[in-house]
Amino acid sequence: MNDIEITCFPKDLPSFIEIDLSDLEIGNSLHISQISFPDGVEPVLHGQDDPVVVSAIKPKGVTADDEQESDTENTDSAASDGTDGDATGSGESEASSG
């Protein structure tokens, strides 16, 4: 979902809605009910109960063997760099108001 339709007073209109995807695991989805909207801002659902905003899926063509090799390579290269091999990051999605 690229856009989320909202309803609010003009004074409450947010310039963006930030969504933290760093804890979203492959195979899971984030629904609109799980998003924290600012005070006075409500999503417009158009008869849908709880639409999915984003889903985390495994990239096509990646097998379990590929993932295991990739993890091993990341650990090996991190060890040579002097780091612990853990990769961290966060994904964010932006929704515009309409």
Backbone as CSV, one residue per row, in Angstrom:
resi,resn,N_x,N_y,N_z,CA_x,CA_y,CA_z,C_x,C_y,C_z
1,MET,0.857,-1.162,0.000,0.000,0.000,0.000,0.908,1.231,0.000
2,ASN,0.719,2.100,-0.952,1.534,3.317,-1.044,0.875,4.514,-0.380
3,ASP,-0.450,4.514,-0.353,-1.186,5.636,0.206,-2.183,5.126,1.228
4,ILE,-2.365,5.887,2.270,-3.391,5.602,3.259,-4.290,6.825,3.312
5,GLU,-5.557,6.616,3.030,-6.500,7.717,3.097,-6.870,7.935,4.552
6,ILE,-6.827,9.187,4.973,-7.126,9.517,6.360,-8.203,10.584,6.421
7,THR,-8.763,10.735,7.602,-9.702,11.819,7.854,-9.237,12.542,9.117
8,CYS,-9.232,13.875,9.055,-8.818,14.685,10.205,-9.143,16.146,9.908
9,PHE,-9.032,16.968,10.932,-9.151,18.406,10.736,-7.868,18.911,10.081
10,PRO,-7.962,19.991,9.311,-6.758,20.514,8.642,-5.590,20.772,9.588
11,LYS,-5.874,21.194,10.805,-4.804,21.476,11.772,-4.068,20.203,12.202
12,ASP,-4.712,19.036,12.048,-4.124,17.766,12.466,-3.476,16.994,11.318
13,LEU,-3.501,17.548,10.109,-2.996,16.848,8.934,-1.487,16.604,9.033
14,PRO,-1.073,15.317,9.096,0.370,15.041,9.190,1.033,15.165,7.819
15,SER,2.294,15.554,7.793,3.010,15.643,6.517,3.421,14.258,6.037
16,PHE,3.562,13.299,6.956,3.864,11.918,6.608,3.500,11.026,7.794
17,ILE,3.402,9.732,7.527,3.180,8.740,8.571,4.340,7.767,8.479
18,GLU,5.138,7.705,9.521,6.321,6.852,9.529,5.968,5.489,10.121
19,ILE,6.449,4.439,9.453,6.204,3.068,9.896,7.551,2.374,10.031
20,ASP,7.835,1.837,11.213,9.082,1.131,11.471,8.910,-0.337,11.085
21,LEU,9.677,-0.797,10.106,9.577,-2.176,9.618,10.753,-3.031,10.080
22,SER,11.568,-2.526,10.980,12.779,-3.245,11.375,12.490,-4.580,12.056
23,ASP,11.355,-4.734,12.704,11.028,-5.985,13.387,10.123,-6.896,12.563
24,LEU,9.762,-6.493,11.350,8.874,-7.294,10.513,9.660,-8.443,9.894
25,GLU,9.257,-9.674,10.215,9.955,-10.856,9.726,9.324,-11.360,8.436
26,ILE,10.118,-12.090,7.639,9.635,-12.655,6.381,8.425,-13.531,6.664
27,GLY,7.389,-13.343,5.875,6.153,-14.099,6.027,5.098,-13.383,6.851
28,ASN,5.455,-12.284,7.486,4.501,-11.533,8.297,4.032,-10.285,7.573
29,SER,2.904,-9.763,8.014,2.325,-8.558,7.429,2.021,-7.542,8.508
30,LEU,1.953,-6.286,8.110,1.562,-5.203,8.996,0.210,-4.696,8.520
31,HIS,-0.756,-4.681,9.411,-2.109,-4.225,9.075,-2.305,-2.783,9.532
32,ILE,-3.302,-2.146,8.955,-3.562,-0.742,9.262,-3.880,-0.538,10.742
33,SER,-4.466,-1.555,11.392,-4.787,-1.439,12.821,-3.535,-1.407,13.693
34,GLN,-2.392,-1.809,13.156,-1.143,-1.843,13.904,-0.340,-0.542,13.786
35,ILE,-0.852,0.406,13.015,-0.169,1.683,12.816,-0.664,2.687,13.851
36,SER,0.251,3.415,14.433,-0.105,4.476,15.379,-0.259,5.775,14.602
37,PHE,-1.477,6.284,14.576,-1.749,7.548,13.904,-1.701,8.672,14.933
38,PRO,-1.336,9.880,14.506,-1.331,11.021,15.433,-2.745,11.283,15.976
39,ASP,-2.824,11.985,17.090,-4.121,12.337,17.668,-4.964,13.091,16.646
40,GLY,-6.226,12.723,16.560,-7.152,13.392,15.650,-7.117,12.859,14.231
41,VAL,-6.265,11.866,13.947,-6.138,11.302,12.601,-6.654,9.868,12.622
42,GLU,-7.568,9.562,11.708,-8.149,8.217,11.606,-8.052,7.744,10.152
43,PRO,-7.747,6.465,9.943,-7.727,5.938,8.571,-9.146,5.743,8.034
44,VAL,-9.298,5.898,6.730,-10.570,5.627,6.058,-10.447,4.245,5.442
45,LEU,-11.329,3.316,5.829,-11.165,1.917,5.441,-12.005,1.493,4.243
46,HIS,-12.980,2.253,3.817,-13.810,1.934,2.647,-14.386,0.526,2.714
47,GLY,-14.905,0.142,3.878,-15.550,-1.147,4.025,-14.618,-2.312,4.276
48,GLN,-13.329,-2.110,4.197,-12.377,-3.186,4.481,-12.189,-3.271,5.992
49,ASP,-12.083,-4.500,6.506,-11.944,-4.682,7.946,-10.610,-4.177,8.466
50,ASP,-9.527,-4.739,7.971,-8.183,-4.386,8.446,-7.188,-4.661,7.323
51,PRO,-7.108,-3.758,6.335,-6.246,-4.029,5.175,-4.767,-4.128,5.533
52,VAL,-4.048,-4.922,4.744,-2.604,-5.087,4.892,-1.917,-3.869,4.281
53,VAL,-0.987,-3.288,5.023,-0.219,-2.142,4.541,1.058,-2.619,3.865
54,VAL,1.729,-3.606,4.490,2.984,-4.116,3.942,3.149,-5.575,4.354
55,SER,3.748,-6.371,3.457,4.084,-7.763,3.743,5.560,-7.981,3.455
56,ALA,6.207,-8.756,4.292,7.615,-9.097,4.080,7.664,-10.458,3.407
57,ILE,8.265,-10.509,2.217,8.360,-11.763,1.476,9.807,-12.042,1.122
58,LYS,10.102,-13.324,0.931,11.448,-13.723,0.536,11.611,-13.404,-0.947
59,PRO,12.730,-12.827,-1.345,12.956,-12.529,-2.763,12.880,-13.800,-3.604
60,LYS,12.329,-13.688,-4.799,12.240,-14.841,-5.700,13.631,-15.331,-6.060
61,GLY,13.762,-16.646,-6.202,15.024,-17.231,-6.613,15.981,-17.484,-5.472
62,VAL,15.606,-17.137,-4.247,16.466,-17.390,-3.098,16.019,-18.688,-2.451
63,THR,16.952,-19.622,-2.298,16.649,-20.893,-1.662,17.226,-20.911,-0.256
64,ALA,16.875,-21.916,0.510,17.416,-22.044,1.862,18.929,-22.183,1.814
65,ASP,19.456,-22.899,0.797,20.906,-23.054,0.654,21.568,-21.701,0.391
66,ASP,20.924,-20.876,-0.462,21.468,-19.550,-0.756,21.526,-18.694,0.497
67,GLU,20.471,-18.770,1.316,20.444,-17.978,2.537,21.541,-18.415,3.489
68,GLN,21.751,-19.734,3.599,22.773,-20.249,4.496,24.161,-19.830,4.027
69,GLU,24.413,-19.924,2.709,25.700,-19.494,2.159,25.909,-18.008,2.391
70,SER,24.853,-17.219,2.193,24.937,-15.779,2.379,25.266,-15.446,3.827
71,ASP,24.625,-16.149,4.773,24.911,-15.917,6.187,26.349,-16.256,6.514
72,THR,26.853,-17.358,5.961,28.232,-17.771,6.202,29.200,-16.744,5.630
73,GLU,28.928,-16.266,4.406,29.790,-15.265,3.784,29.791,-13.980,4.592
74,ASN,28.621,-13.559,5.070,28.546,-12.333,5.872,29.345,-12.469,7.156
75,THR,29.270,-13.617,7.796,30.009,-13.843,9.035,31.505,-13.871,8.761
76,ASP,31.916,-14.557,7.678,33.338,-14.630,7.332,33.907,-13.258,7.014
77,SER,33.202,-12.486,6.198,33.713,-11.177,5.813,33.692,-10.223,6.995
78,ALA,32.720,-10.364,7.867,32.664,-9.495,9.039,33.809,-9.817,9.986
79,ALA,34.148,-11.108,10.103,35.252,-11.492,10.987,36.557,-10.895,10.482
80,SER,36.731,-10.843,9.158,37.960,-10.269,8.623,37.979,-8.752,8.773
81,ASP,36.792,-8.145,8.886,36.708,-6.701,9.090,36.858,-6.328,10.551
82,GLY,36.803,-7.332,11.437,36.897,-7.051,12.859,35.559,-6.722,13.490
83,THR,34.466,-6.992,12.766,33.141,-6.755,13.332,32.547,-8.075,13.765
84,ASP,31.400,-8.024,14.436,30.813,-9.240,14.969,29.928,-9.985,13.982
85,GLY,29.696,-9.463,12.802,28.926,-10.159,11.777,27.444,-9.896,11.828
86,ASP,26.971,-9.143,12.812,25.546,-8.840,12.875,25.259,-7.631,12.003
87,ALA,24.253,-7.775,11.177,23.836,-6.655,10.347,22.559,-6.092,10.935
88,THR,22.506,-4.793,11.088,21.306,-4.181,11.598,20.823,-3.161,10.597
89,GLY,19.540,-2.905,10.635,18.988,-1.907,9.742,17.521,-1.755,10.035
90,SER,16.942,-0.746,9.452,15.510,-0.550,9.631,14.911,-0.152,8.313
91,GLY,13.690,-0.585,8.134,12.971,-0.201,6.936,11.892,0.777,7.336
92,GLU,11.641,1.695,6.511,10.591,2.652,6.781,9.730,2.777,5.548
93,SER,8.474,2.981,5.779,7.549,3.186,4.688,6.831,4.492,4.947
94,GLU,6.584,5.217,3.927,5.931,6.491,4.075,4.567,6.431,3.440
95,ALA,3.567,6.948,4.090,2.226,6.955,3.542,1.785,8.400,3.414
96,SER,1.225,8.733,2.294,0.773,10.099,2.110,-0.699,10.195,2.479
97,SER,-1.123,11.361,2.821,-2.522,11.568,3.173,-3.264,12.027,1.944
98,GLY,-4.536,11.751,1.932,-5.305,12.110,0.749,-6.666,12.550,1.049
